[in-house]
Amino acid sequence: MSATMGGRLAATLGAAAVVLMTIGVPTATADGGQSAVTDPKAVPSPGSLATGGSTDACDDTTAPGWITTGEPTLTARTTAPGARFKVWNAAGDKVFDHTAQTAADGTVQVRPTGLAEGAGYSWQVWPDYGPGGGKPTAACHFGIDATAPQFTVESTDFPASGSGATPLKYAGQTGTFTLKGTDQGSGVACYQYVLNGTMSVGSPCQGAGTVAAGADGTATLRLRPTQWGTNVLTVQAVDKAGNTTPPVSYTFFAPSNPNPPVAPGDVNGDGVPDILLPDAAGNLQIISADATTTAPTSTVAAVRAPGGAGWNGVQLLHRGWDRAHAPVDDLIAHQPGGANLSLYRNFDMGGFARGVISFGRDVNPFDPPVLPEGFNADWSKATQLVPLGALGADQRTSILTVEDGNLWLFTDPAPLYDYNTFVRLSTSGAWAGYDLVAPGKAADGSLALWSRNRATGELRTYPIAKRADGTYDFAALADPAAGTVIGTFPVAEYPTLGSSGDGDGDGKPDLYAVTADRHLLTFSGVTDPKDLGVLR
């Protein structure tokens, strides 16, 4: 190749690109008639994970790809009885020159051996004694990188176990992990990682648990260990040629927070209420109520839902916790028509992976109480359930249900949420046409219920006053039409309404909505909507 051609390629690839063509490589074409050799290809095909494509770069402008072996197979098609293959290195030195016979199907191939790792290999093929005046193929190009990168993992927030350094963060808090890699060939493309789990099998540098490396081979992870004690971050590096390191384990200790934040509605321990919504695949997304996008902070797999078939259609409640763990919400789930509720105690900051407990209604068959008229023996007729939060000294939530069109209140849960106090709050049956929303307590301790009239879209509020003796007055809930209208949210436009409490930190509960096209909106109170984007 001429010096002018080499300079033109360098300008095309840019200063940041690895120039695989340099001096001494033959020109891409030769004078004369049509070539009797076509379709030159290297096997494996040269590619780059940085671009996601592969190319033989048989021109003077395309950035060449990489292969992971020093013994590639070079192929072509020819009408001649044979073909001559030549290979040059980056310095322009010929490192391979061999003639091979053409197969019956018109293909011809050779396999150079002992090619050293590095950029800048170029090759061409000439017909051997064939027609066409001996014109070669265009010059094709590749680099060789057969060695995986090297890398380290560092964190001052969660230092490696045995380092002697003290963690700066607690379990439930987000820490920074720095990945520093070097690669002598193609360069580091990405890192794949998993916290306290097994590395997934799939395409390199794609999917969840992947972070792209910068030009210097460095990447930063912001991870939130949810379990206190020993944690293991597993990482592997992948270079642009596709070489992957074995998984490396980074073990660290996350201490328990002696002063955890307390925010009813919070499931992951960051002190901010969370919105729990299923994705299209049935996984449960945990989205912070103060988020700016719909990207979840974590997800709970579909198989953990009651029945194992996903969280879509399951009624979810969270607004309280038991004292056996940090002050983060437990999760209660109900499959419509199911006789029992499913309790997921939150020992792992929103992972809900410590098992599930099924419970019914606590009616002692040996000493039955005097049951209110219309009382149902199980939860099967509860068409709606919403959590009011803790109404007494205990931090477990009380629950409002709609059954046969009437409101029922369940309070004073036993240690594993068996509710042994219940009362009917309405008798008209009119609540069947309303969607309930429990906004939780405001900063001043006031409590209310919101409801949406499904026929008109009107959203009403009903005060639940606290009496001098510490109990609550639910008289305002006798008639759904008696509430004060605070907005209009037609069902056709907003199929889902909910509230996880105070998401914007102003001391007042906030509404969220999912639109008909699956956009998640968050509000300040019930106004000033913010579109976080489309849910997954």
Kinemage of the C-alpha trace (Angstrom):
@kinemage 1
@onewidth
@group {chain A} dominant
@subgroup {mainchain}
@vectorlist {calphas} color= white
{ca met a 1} P 0.000 0.000 0.000
{ca ser a 2} L 1.238 3.509 -0.691
{ca ala a 3} L 1.956 5.915 2.160
{ca thr a 4} L -0.844 8.112 0.805
{ca met a 5} L -3.364 5.244 1.048
{ca gly a 6} L -2.247 4.410 4.575
{ca gly a 7} L -2.673 8.028 5.636
{ca arg a 8} L -6.140 8.113 4.065
{ca leu a 9} L -7.222 5.065 6.101
{ca ala a 10} L -5.833 6.540 9.312
{ca ala a 11} L -7.837 9.693 8.722
{ca thr a 12} L -10.955 7.611 8.082
{ca leu a 13} L -10.702 5.584 11.296
{ca gly a 14} L -9.847 8.631 13.431
{ca ala a 15} L -7.286 9.130 16.126
{ca ala a 16} L -9.125 6.879 18.569
{ca ala a 17} L -9.334 3.906 16.207
{ca val a 18} L -6.717 1.201 15.903
{ca val a 19} L -5.227 1.512 12.421
{ca leu a 20} L -4.961 -1.987 11.034
{ca met a 21} L -3.451 -0.992 7.687
{ca thr a 22} L 0.005 0.563 7.467
{ca ile a 23} L 2.852 0.732 5.028
{ca gly a 24} L 3.900 -2.065 2.718
{ca val a 25} L 0.469 -3.669 2.098
{ca pro a 26} L -0.425 -4.076 -1.604
{ca thr a 27} L -3.008 -1.859 -3.211
{ca ala a 28} L -6.627 -2.964 -3.053
{ca thr a 29} L -6.952 -3.580 -6.789
{ca ala a 30} L -4.729 -4.137 -9.781
{ca asp a 31} L -4.937 -2.920 -13.319
{ca gly a 32} L -6.474 -5.234 -15.862
{ca gly a 33} L -9.729 -7.046 -16.530
{ca gln a 34} L -12.170 -8.792 -14.235
{ca ser a 35} L -10.785 -10.885 -11.398
{ca ala a 36} L -11.237 -14.609 -11.561
{ca val a 37} L -11.317 -14.721 -7.727
{ca thr a 38} L -14.268 -13.446 -5.720
{ca asp a 39} L -15.862 -13.511 -2.263
{ca pro a 40} L -12.762 -13.431 -0.031
{ca lys a 41} L -13.641 -14.249 3.592
{ca ala a 42} L -11.806 -14.993 6.820
{ca val a 43} L -13.149 -17.652 9.187
{ca pro a 44} L -13.949 -16.835 11.942
{ca ser a 45} L -15.373 -13.612 10.572
{ca pro a 46} L -13.543 -10.534 11.903
{ca gly a 47} L -15.794 -8.508 14.178
{ca ser a 48} L -15.949 -6.059 17.044
{ca leu a 49} L -18.248 -6.022 20.056
{ca ala a 50} L -17.787 -2.255 20.067
{ca thr a 51} L -19.759 -1.965 16.830
{ca gly a 52} L -21.766 -5.165 17.125
{ca gly a 53} L -20.935 -6.174 13.537
{ca ser a 54} L -18.457 -8.187 11.522
{ca thr a 55} L -16.607 -7.344 8.326
{ca asp a 56} L -13.722 -8.566 6.209
{ca ala a 57} L -12.943 -4.897 5.456
{ca cys a 58} L -12.077 -5.560 1.821
{ca asp a 59} L -11.691 -1.864 1.037
{ca asp a 60} L -9.603 1.080 2.178
{ca thr a 61} L -12.182 2.741 4.435
{ca thr a 62} L -13.970 0.137 6.578
{ca ala a 63} L -12.560 -0.310 10.074
{ca pro a 64} L -11.287 -3.923 10.244
{ca gly a 65} L -12.567 -6.389 12.799
{ca trp a 66} L -10.800 -8.830 15.095
{ca ile a 67} L -10.455 -12.607 15.187
{ca thr a 68} L -9.458 -14.680 18.205
{ca thr a 69} L -7.065 -17.168 16.627
{ca gly a 70} L -3.627 -17.066 15.027
{ca glu a 71} L -4.716 -19.771 12.580
{ca pro a 72} L -7.677 -18.368 10.651
{ca thr a 73} L -9.072 -20.019 7.545
{ca leu a 74} L -8.971 -17.796 4.444
{ca thr a 75} L -11.441 -18.664 1.688
{ca ala a 76} L -12.486 -17.429 -1.744
{ca arg a 77} L -14.260 -18.591 -4.877
{ca thr a 78} L -12.542 -18.899 -8.242
{ca thr a 79} L -12.958 -20.180 -11.780
{ca ala a 80} L -9.243 -20.942 -11.915
{ca pro a 81} L -7.833 -24.372 -11.045
{ca gly a 82} L -6.150 -22.830 -8.030
{ca ala a 83} L -5.451 -19.594 -6.181
{ca arg a 84} L -2.518 -17.949 -4.472
{ca phe a 85} L -3.011 -16.399 -1.003
{ca lys a 86} L -0.673 -13.775 0.447
{ca val a 87} L -0.766 -12.260 3.944
{ca trp a 88} L 1.152 -9.186 5.189
{ca asn a 89} L 1.587 -7.894 8.726
{ca ala a 90} L 1.277 -4.260 9.854
{ca ala a 91} L 4.899 -3.545 8.910
{ca gly a 92} L 4.284 -4.656 5.345
{ca asp a 93} L 6.244 -7.893 5.717
{ca lys a 94} L 4.859 -10.883 3.854
{ca val a 95} L 4.163 -13.570 6.473
{ca phe a 96} L 2.289 -16.108 4.332
{ca asp a 97} L 2.375 -17.075 0.636
{ca his a 98} L 0.652 -20.273 -0.455
{ca thr a 99} L -1.150 -21.690 -3.487
{ca ala a 100} L -4.129 -24.034 -3.014
{ca gln a 101} L -6.181 -26.102 -5.449
{ca thr a 102} L -9.807 -25.238 -6.181
{ca ala a 103} L -12.473 -27.613 -4.891
{ca ala a 104} L -15.207 -29.014 -7.133
{ca asp a 105} L -17.689 -26.417 -5.867
{ca gly a 106} L -15.380 -23.541 -6.824
{ca thr a 107} L -14.106 -22.755 -3.337
{ca val a 108} L -10.470 -22.498 -2.422
{ca gln a 109} L -9.014 -22.087 1.049
{ca val a 110} L -5.828 -22.017 3.074
{ca arg a 111} L -4.998 -21.867 6.750
{ca pro a 112} L -2.034 -19.732 7.785
{ca thr a 113} L -0.399 -20.810 11.041
{ca gly a 114} L 1.583 -18.994 13.674
{ca leu a 115} L 0.234 -15.505 13.039
{ca ala a 116} L 1.134 -13.314 15.987
{ca glu a 117} L -1.416 -11.282 17.914
{ca gly a 118} L -1.761 -7.716 16.773
{ca ala a 119} L -3.469 -5.332 14.383
{ca gly a 120} L -2.796 -4.657 10.736
{ca tyr a 121} L -3.012 -7.965 8.854
{ca ser a 122} L -3.929 -7.645 5.174
{ca trp a 123} L -4.434 -10.382 2.596
{ca gln a 124} L -5.281 -10.899 -1.061
{ca val a 125} L -5.946 -13.786 -3.430
{ca trp a 126} L -4.747 -14.209 -7.039
{ca pro a 127} L -6.037 -16.710 -9.582
{ca asp a 128} L -3.436 -19.329 -10.380
{ca tyr a 129} L -3.184 -19.868 -14.173
{ca gly a 130} L -6.788 -18.746 -14.615
{ca pro a 131} L -8.430 -16.225 -16.950
{ca gly a 132} L -8.689 -12.533 -16.181
{ca gly a 133} L -5.058 -11.523 -16.441
{ca gly a 134} L -4.185 -12.466 -12.865
{ca lys a 135} L -6.092 -9.625 -11.208
{ca pro a 136} L -6.302 -10.130 -7.395
{ca thr a 137} L -9.190 -9.582 -5.053
{ca ala a 138} L -9.365 -6.355 -3.120
{ca ala a 139} L -7.127 -6.340 -0.041
{ca cys a 140} L -9.006 -7.554 3.056
{ca his a 141} L -8.000 -6.816 6.648
{ca phe a 142} L -8.210 -8.142 10.194
{ca gly a 143} L -6.527 -7.985 13.560
{ca ile a 144} L -5.739 -10.894 15.877
{ca asp a 145} L -6.593 -10.795 19.592
{ca ala a 146} L -6.638 -14.211 21.267
{ca thr a 147} L -5.973 -13.081 24.856
{ca ala a 148} L -8.624 -12.065 27.369
{ca pro a 149} L -8.250 -8.763 29.232
{ca gln a 150} L -7.078 -8.314 32.813
{ca phe a 151} L -8.970 -6.238 35.348
{ca thr a 152} L -9.394 -5.301 39.009
{ca val a 153} L -12.394 -4.407 41.175
{ca glu a 154} L -12.137 -1.646 43.767
{ca ser a 155} L -14.551 0.107 46.126
{ca thr a 156} L -14.044 2.504 49.017
{ca asp a 157} L -17.756 2.310 49.896
{ca phe a 158} L -17.590 -1.483 50.295
{ca pro a 159} L -13.902 -2.502 50.513
{ca ala a 160} L -12.863 -6.051 49.755
{ca ser a 161} L -13.081 -8.456 52.674
{ca gly a 162} L -9.695 -8.897 54.322
{ca ser a 163} L -8.415 -5.512 53.152
{ca gly a 164} L -8.664 -4.048 56.645
{ca ala a 165} L -10.602 -1.020 55.366
{ca thr a 166} L -13.898 0.013 56.980
{ca pro a 167} L -17.042 0.164 54.806
{ca leu a 168} L -18.415 3.661 54.321
{ca lys a 169} L -21.931 2.489 53.413
{ca tyr a 170} L -24.522 0.201 54.958
{ca ala a 171} L -26.669 -2.581 53.523
{ca gly a 172} L -29.504 -0.948 51.641
{ca gln a 173} L -27.333 1.971 50.510
{ca thr a 174} L -25.841 2.395 47.050
{ca gly a 175} L -22.081 2.039 46.714
{ca thr a 176} L -19.639 2.676 43.879
{ca phe a 177} L -17.468 -0.103 42.438
{ca thr a 178} L -14.704 0.737 39.963
{ca leu a 179} L -13.637 -1.788 37.327
{ca lys a 180} L -10.214 -1.161 35.778
{ca gly a 181} L -9.187 -3.282 32.811
{ca thr a 182} L -6.370 -3.529 30.307
{ca asp a 183} L -6.203 -5.377 27.003
{ca gln a 184} L -3.178 -5.456 24.713
{ca gly a 185} L -5.190 -6.102 21.560
{ca ser a 186} L -8.685 -4.933 20.724
{ca gly a 187} L -9.401 -3.203 24.036
{ca val a 188} L -11.956 -3.859 26.778
{ca ala a 189} L -15.524 -3.714 25.442
{ca cys a 190} L -17.627 -4.314 28.546
{ca tyr a 191} L -17.988 -5.933 31.934
{ca gln a 192} L -20.684 -8.390 32.884
{ca tyr a 193} L -21.624 -8.702 36.540
{ca val a 194} L -24.064 -10.052 39.090
{ca leu a 195} L -24.426 -9.306 42.786
{ca asn a 196} L -25.080 -12.359 44.965
{ca gly a 197} L -26.059 -14.568 42.062
{ca thr a 198} L -24.872 -16.651 39.141
{ca met a 199} L -23.583 -15.138 35.921
{ca ser a 200} L -26.168 -15.431 33.172
{ca val a 201} L -25.402 -17.193 29.915
{ca gly a 202} L -26.066 -15.193 26.766
{ca ser a 203} L -24.596 -12.907 24.164
{ca pro a 204} L -21.574 -10.988 25.457
{ca cys a 205} L -22.030 -7.290 26.239
{ca gln a 206} L -25.817 -7.528 25.968
{ca gly a 207} L -28.687 -7.641 28.401
{ca ala a 208} L -28.977 -6.852 32.085
{ca gly a 209} L -25.853 -6.945 34.193
{ca thr a 210} L -23.669 -5.341 31.514
{ca val a 211} L -21.737 -2.073 31.662
{ca ala a 212} L -19.715 -0.666 28.767
{ca ala a 213} L -16.040 0.087 29.320
{ca gly a 214} L -14.638 3.512 28.583
{ca ala a 215} L -11.814 4.144 26.155
{ca asp a 216} L -9.343 3.553 29.007
{ca gly a 217} L -10.926 0.205 29.926
{ca thr a 218} L -12.594 1.570 33.071
{ca ala a 219} L -16.231 1.277 34.116
{ca thr a 220} L -18.182 2.275 37.209
{ca leu a 221} L -20.955 0.286 38.868
{ca arg a 222} L -23.427 1.732 41.358
{ca leu a 223} L -24.882 -1.214 43.233
{ca arg a 224} L -27.072 -1.553 46.273
{ca pro a 225} L -26.429 -4.643 48.411
{ca thr a 226} L -29.744 -5.431 50.039
{ca gln a 227} L -28.519 -8.023 52.533
{ca trp a 228} L -26.337 -7.168 55.484
{ca gly a 229} L -23.260 -9.287 56.025
{ca thr a 230} L -21.097 -10.897 53.368
{ca asn a 231} L -21.906 -10.122 49.730
{ca val a 232} L -20.241 -11.365 46.541
{ca leu a 233} L -19.947 -9.327 43.351
{ca thr a 234} L -19.041 -11.563 40.381
{ca val a 235} L -17.495 -9.853 37.358
{ca gln a 236} L -15.997 -10.865 34.032
{ca ala a 237} L -14.446 -8.671 31.355
{ca val a 238} L -14.973 -9.013 27.606
{ca asp a 239} L -12.728 -7.451 24.980
{ca lys a 240} L -13.850 -6.182 21.596
{ca ala a 241} L -12.705 -9.393 19.916
{ca gly a 242} L -15.019 -11.393 22.194
{ca asn a 243} L -12.421 -12.885 24.561
{ca thr a 244} L -13.962 -13.298 27.999
{ca thr a 245} L -12.199 -13.660 31.327
{ca pro a 246} L -13.221 -16.296 33.858
{ca pro a 247} L -15.621 -14.889 36.483
{ca val a 248} L -13.821 -13.080 39.320
{ca ser a 249} L -15.423 -12.847 42.778
{ca tyr a 250} L -15.158 -9.644 44.796
{ca thr a 251} L -16.284 -10.386 48.364
{ca phe a 252} L -17.222 -7.554 50.699
{ca phe a 253} L -19.088 -6.910 53.948
{ca ala a 254} L -22.160 -4.644 54.128
{ca pro a 255} L -22.908 -3.732 57.755
{ca ser a 256} L -26.433 -3.284 59.068
{ca asn a 257} L -27.560 0.337 59.328
{ca pro a 258} L -27.964 1.259 63.017
{ca asn a 259} L -30.248 4.171 62.078
{ca pro a 260} L -32.238 3.056 59.043
{ca pro a 261} L -34.543 5.588 57.363
{ca val a 262} L -38.241 5.198 58.070
{ca ala a 263} L -40.718 5.955 55.276
{ca pro a 264} L -43.980 4.016 54.986
{ca gly a 265} L -44.279 2.880 51.389
{ca asp a 266} L -40.526 2.220 51.110
{ca val a 267} L -39.590 -1.364 50.273
{ca asn a 268} L -35.865 -1.054 49.455
{ca gly a 269} L -34.605 0.891 52.453
{ca asp a 270} L -33.585 4.150 50.767
{ca gly a 271} L -36.102 6.250 52.700
{ca val a 272} L -38.278 6.982 49.640
{ca pro a 273} L -41.656 5.306 48.971
{ca asp a 274} L -41.722 2.873 46.065
{ca ile a 275} L -44.206 2.153 43.291
{ca leu a 276} L -44.690 -1.557 42.587
{ca leu a 277} L -45.935 -2.412 39.091
{ca pro a 278} L -45.561 -5.529 36.912
{ca asp a 279} L -43.750 -5.392 33.589
{ca ala a 280} L -44.995 -6.967 30.377
{ca ala a 281} L -43.268 -10.259 31.263
{ca gly a 282} L -44.948 -10.459 34.677
{ca asn a 283} L -41.921 -9.452 36.750
{ca leu a 284} L -42.594 -7.029 39.597
{ca gln a 285} L -40.810 -3.695 39.139
{ca ile a 286} L -39.772 -1.573 42.110
{ca ile a 287} L -39.690 2.057 40.957
{ca ser a 288} L -38.839 4.875 43.336
{ca ala a 289} L -41.680 7.371 43.759
{ca asp a 290} L -39.189 10.206 43.163
{ca ala a 291} L -37.725 8.632 40.005
{ca thr a 292} L -37.356 10.560 36.753
{ca thr a 293} L -37.669 7.492 34.510
{ca thr a 294} L -39.440 4.137 34.623
{ca ala a 295} L -36.166 2.259 35.120
{ca pro a 296} L -36.742 0.034 38.174
{ca thr a 297} L -34.256 -0.029 41.019
{ca ser a 298} L -34.835 -3.786 41.111
{ca thr a 299} L -37.318 -6.432 40.014
{ca val a 300} L -38.888 -9.475 41.618
{ca ala a 301} L -39.109 -12.459 39.276
{ca ala a 302} L -42.497 -13.512 37.959
{ca val a 303} L -42.108 -16.997 39.430
{ca arg a 304} L -42.208 -15.557 42.967
{ca ala a 305} L -45.769 -14.310 42.517
{ca pro a 306} L -48.611 -16.266 44.144
{ca gly a 307} L -49.133 -19.284 41.921
{ca gly a 308} L -45.822 -18.644 40.134
{ca ala a 309} L -47.427 -17.282 36.966
{ca gly a 310} L -46.436 -13.614 37.289
{ca trp a 311} L -47.559 -10.467 39.088
{ca asn a 312} L -49.960 -9.172 36.427
{ca gly a 313} L -53.493 -9.001 37.787
{ca val a 314} L -52.362 -9.613 41.383
{ca gln a 315} L -53.551 -7.092 43.997
{ca leu a 316} L -50.560 -5.706 45.917
{ca leu a 317} L -50.419 -3.972 49.305
{ca his a 318} L -47.446 -2.465 51.121
{ca arg a 319} L -47.596 0.155 53.875
{ca gly a 320} L -46.141 -1.438 57.013
{ca trp a 321} L -43.704 -3.945 58.454
{ca asp a 322} L -43.117 -6.295 61.341
{ca arg a 323} L -40.391 -5.657 63.882
{ca ala a 324} L -38.342 -8.711 62.956
{ca his a 325} L -36.513 -6.724 60.271
{ca ala a 326} L -35.560 -3.193 59.211
{ca pro a 327} L -38.385 -0.643 58.789
{ca val a 328} L -39.207 -1.467 55.181
{ca asp a 329} L -42.610 -2.534 53.921
{ca asp a 330} L -43.656 -6.139 53.844
{ca leu a 331} L -45.626 -7.130 50.748
{ca ile a 332} L -49.119 -8.615 50.824
{ca ala a 333} L -50.500 -10.085 47.598
{ca his a 334} L -53.960 -11.345 46.667
{ca gln a 335} L -54.992 -13.262 43.589
{ca pro a 336} L -58.544 -12.153 42.725
{ca gly a 337} L -60.957 -14.757 44.033
{ca gly a 338} L -58.343 -16.373 46.254
{ca ala a 339} L -59.340 -17.425 49.753
{ca asn a 340} L -56.000 -16.413 51.300
{ca leu a 341} L -53.491 -13.590 51.209
{ca ser a 342} L -49.786 -14.142 50.571
{ca leu a 343} L -47.291 -12.430 52.875
{ca tyr a 344} L -43.734 -11.696 51.711
{ca arg a 345} L -41.756 -10.546 54.734
{ca asn a 346} L -39.103 -8.012 53.730
{ca phe a 347} L -35.814 -9.308 55.122
{ca asp a 348} L -33.870 -8.411 51.965
{ca met a 349} L -34.715 -4.792 51.126
{ca gly a 350} L -37.304 -5.510 48.468
{ca gly a 351} L -35.979 -8.806 47.181
{ca phe a 352} L -38.885 -10.690 48.810
{ca ala a 353} L -36.918 -13.904 48.378
{ca arg a 354} L -37.146 -15.278 51.922
{ca gly a 355} L -40.284 -17.307 51.308
{ca val a 356} L -43.992 -16.617 51.397
{ca ile a 357} L -46.638 -17.239 54.073
{ca ser a 358} L -50.299 -17.810 53.223
{ca phe a 359} L -52.897 -16.630 55.719
{ca gly a 360} L -56.675 -16.445 55.884
{ca arg a 361} L -59.073 -14.708 58.252
{ca asp a 362} L -58.583 -15.208 61.944
{ca val a 363} L -61.869 -16.566 63.234
{ca asn a 364} L -61.449 -18.928 66.169
{ca pro a 365} L -63.719 -21.925 65.517
{ca phe a 366} L -63.619 -22.894 69.206
{ca asp a 367} L -64.565 -19.442 70.476
{ca pro a 368} L -66.196 -17.711 67.513
{ca pro a 369} L -66.833 -13.996 67.860
{ca val a 370} L -70.101 -12.323 67.041
{ca leu a 371} L -69.590 -11.705 63.351
{ca pro a 372} L -70.955 -8.602 61.600
{ca glu a 373} L -73.746 -9.165 59.117
{ca gly a 374} L -72.342 -9.957 55.682
{ca phe a 375} L -68.962 -11.090 57.006
{ca asn a 376} L -67.134 -13.465 54.647
{ca ala a 377} L -65.095 -16.303 56.080
{ca asp a 378} L -62.152 -15.731 53.730
{ca trp a 379} L -60.703 -13.164 51.280
{ca ser a 380} L -62.316 -14.570 48.126
{ca lys a 381} L -64.966 -11.825 47.841
{ca ala a 382} L -62.505 -8.975 48.339
{ca thr a 383} L -62.556 -7.274 44.939
{ca gln a 384} L -60.279 -4.492 46.181
{ca leu a 385} L -57.747 -4.281 49.011
{ca val a 386} L -55.774 -1.180 49.999
{ca pro a 387} L -53.336 -0.623 52.870
{ca leu a 388} L -54.092 2.241 55.275
{ca gly a 389} L -50.783 1.863 57.096
{ca ala a 390} L -50.193 1.447 60.813
{ca leu a 391} L -53.143 2.763 62.845
{ca gly a 392} L -51.817 1.779 66.264
{ca ala a 393} L -48.558 1.080 68.064
{ca asp a 394} L -47.788 -1.851 65.801
{ca gln a 395} L -46.211 -1.043 62.425
{ca arg a 396} L -48.221 -3.604 60.441
{ca thr a 397} L -50.744 -2.150 58.049
{ca ser a 398} L -54.492 -2.131 58.442
{ca ile a 399} L -56.482 -3.069 55.336
{ca leu a 400} L -59.612 -1.709 53.675
{ca thr a 401} L -61.512 -4.066 51.376
{ca val a 402} L -64.496 -3.834 49.068
{ca glu a 403} L -66.727 -6.903 49.446
{ca asp a 404} L -70.201 -7.182 47.955
{ca gly a 405} L -69.978 -3.451 47.299
{ca asn a 406} L -69.301 -2.518 50.929
{ca leu a 407} L -66.207 -1.313 52.772
{ca trp a 408} L -64.655 -3.481 55.466
{ca leu a 409} L -61.799 -2.538 57.773
{ca phe a 410} L -59.315 -5.102 59.129
{ca thr a 411} L -57.020 -3.976 61.951
{ca asp a 412} L -54.853 -5.310 64.803
{ca pro a 413} L -52.959 -7.949 62.839
{ca ala a 414} L -51.367 -10.766 64.809
{ca pro a 415} L -47.591 -11.419 64.435
{ca leu a 416} L -47.994 -12.992 61.004
{ca tyr a 417} L -50.743 -10.656 59.852
{ca asp a 418} L -53.765 -12.696 60.879
{ca tyr a 419} L -56.327 -9.915 61.241
{ca asn a 420} L -58.493 -10.485 64.289
{ca thr a 421} L -60.418 -7.199 64.357
{ca phe a 422} L -62.825 -6.334 61.562
{ca val a 423} L -65.786 -4.042 61.029
{ca arg a 424} L -68.094 -3.156 58.167
{ca leu a 425} L -67.949 0.554 57.337
{ca ser a 426} L -70.811 0.820 54.814
{ca thr a 427} L -74.091 -0.923 54.076
{ca ser a 428} L -75.323 0.586 50.797
{ca gly a 429} L -73.249 -1.597 48.464
{ca ala a 430} L -72.335 1.548 46.495
{ca trp a 431} L -68.538 1.145 46.703
{ca ala a 432} L -68.589 -1.455 43.916
{ca gly a 433} L -68.337 1.323 41.345
{ca tyr a 434} L -65.244 2.986 42.816
{ca asp a 435} L -61.478 2.418 42.670
{ca leu a 436} L -59.856 2.860 46.080
{ca val a 437} L -56.521 4.635 46.555
{ca ala a 438} L -54.828 4.752 49.981
{ca pro a 439} L -52.470 7.766 50.010
{ca gly a 440} L -51.146 7.128 53.522
{ca lys a 441} L -50.531 9.595 56.307
{ca ala a 442} L -49.372 13.143 55.689
{ca ala a 443} L -46.463 14.589 57.661
{ca asp a 444} L -48.926 16.103 60.171
{ca gly a 445} L -50.383 12.648 60.866
{ca ser a 446} L -53.659 13.229 59.023
{ca leu a 447} L -55.152 10.274 57.177
{ca ala a 448} L -57.513 10.053 54.227
{ca leu a 449} L -58.884 7.713 51.583
{ca trp a 450} L -59.161 8.589 47.886
{ca ser a 451} L -61.559 6.947 45.450
{ca arg a 452} L -62.224 7.238 41.725
{ca asn a 453} L -65.777 6.945 40.389
{ca arg a 454} L -65.251 4.584 37.458
{ca ala a 455} L -68.271 5.989 35.588
{ca thr a 456} L -67.281 9.667 35.780
{ca gly a 457} L -63.549 9.556 36.550
{ca glu a 458} L -64.008 11.908 39.519
{ca leu a 459} L -61.402 11.448 42.239
{ca arg a 460} L -62.699 12.179 45.738
{ca thr a 461} L -61.052 12.432 49.139
{ca tyr a 462} L -62.497 11.350 52.482
{ca pro a 463} L -60.914 12.478 55.777
{ca ile a 464} L -60.265 9.844 58.421
{ca ala a 465} L -60.061 11.860 61.616
{ca lys a 466} L -57.986 10.784 64.592
{ca arg a 467} L -59.866 10.959 67.884
{ca ala a 468} L -58.469 12.155 71.187
{ca asp a 469} L -58.039 8.562 72.379
{ca gly a 470} L -55.840 7.711 69.385
{ca thr a 471} L -58.477 5.776 67.435
{ca tyr a 472} L -59.757 6.808 64.011
{ca asp a 473} L -63.202 7.916 62.871
{ca phe a 474} L -64.265 6.237 59.622
{ca ala a 475} L -67.720 7.794 59.435
{ca ala a 476} L -66.813 9.679 56.240
{ca leu a 477} L -66.521 6.364 54.405
{ca ala a 478} L -70.183 5.405 54.773
{ca asp a 479} L -71.175 7.008 51.456
{ca pro a 480} L -68.751 7.156 48.491
{ca ala a 481} L -70.644 10.086 46.961
{ca ala a 482} L -69.990 12.237 50.048
{ca gly a 483} L -66.298 12.799 49.395
{ca thr a 484} L -64.785 16.020 48.101
{ca val a 485} L -63.839 16.007 44.409
{ca ile a 486} L -60.097 16.746 43.952
{ca gly a 487} L -59.605 15.810 40.291
{ca thr a 488} L -60.855 13.860 37.303
{ca phe a 489} L -59.076 10.796 35.903
{ca pro a 490} L -61.201 8.903 33.344
{ca val a 491} L -60.688 5.149 33.428
{ca ala a 492} L -60.170 4.988 29.657
{ca glu a 493} L -57.192 7.356 29.930
{ca tyr a 494} L -55.834 6.186 33.299
{ca pro a 495} L -56.652 2.494 33.843
{ca thr a 496} L -54.478 2.373 36.969
{ca leu a 497} L -54.365 4.847 39.861
{ca gly a 498} L -52.367 4.379 43.041
{ca ser a 499} L -50.319 6.005 45.756
{ca ser a 500} L -47.264 4.920 47.694
{ca gly a 501} L -47.268 7.982 49.977
{ca asp a 502} L -45.144 11.104 49.833
{ca gly a 503} L -42.901 10.689 46.789
{ca asp a 504} L -41.668 14.266 46.363
{ca gly a 505} L -40.812 14.980 50.001
{ca asp a 506} L -43.249 17.865 50.572
{ca gly a 507} L -44.985 16.147 53.473
{ca lys a 508} L -48.152 15.321 51.530
{ca pro a 509} L -49.188 12.053 49.813
{ca asp a 510} L -48.922 11.842 46.030
{ca leu a 511} L -50.848 10.073 43.295
{ca tyr a 512} L -49.381 7.980 40.482
{ca ala a 513} L -51.144 6.719 37.347
{ca val a 514} L -50.539 4.350 34.459
{ca thr a 515} L -52.026 5.558 31.177
{ca ala a 516} L -53.721 3.448 28.536
{ca asp a 517} L -50.446 3.357 26.564
{ca arg a 518} L -48.488 2.283 29.705
{ca his a 519} L -46.849 5.589 30.533
{ca leu a 520} L -46.160 6.039 34.235
{ca leu a 521} L -47.140 9.458 35.591
{ca thr a 522} L -46.302 10.773 39.054
{ca phe a 523} L -48.024 13.773 40.601
{ca ser a 524} L -47.416 16.302 43.349
{ca gly a 525} L -50.516 15.548 45.338
{ca val a 526} L -52.972 15.086 42.455
{ca thr a 527} L -51.621 17.840 40.152
{ca asp a 528} L -48.490 18.697 38.141
{ca pro a 529} L -48.094 15.315 36.390
{ca lys a 530} L -44.635 14.149 35.331
{ca asp a 531} L -44.369 11.541 32.568
{ca leu a 532} L -41.622 9.053 33.485
{ca gly a 533} L -41.955 7.201 30.178
{ca val a 534} L -43.255 3.824 29.057
{ca leu a 535} L -43.176 0.943 31.499
{ca arg a 536} L -41.258 -2.146 30.479
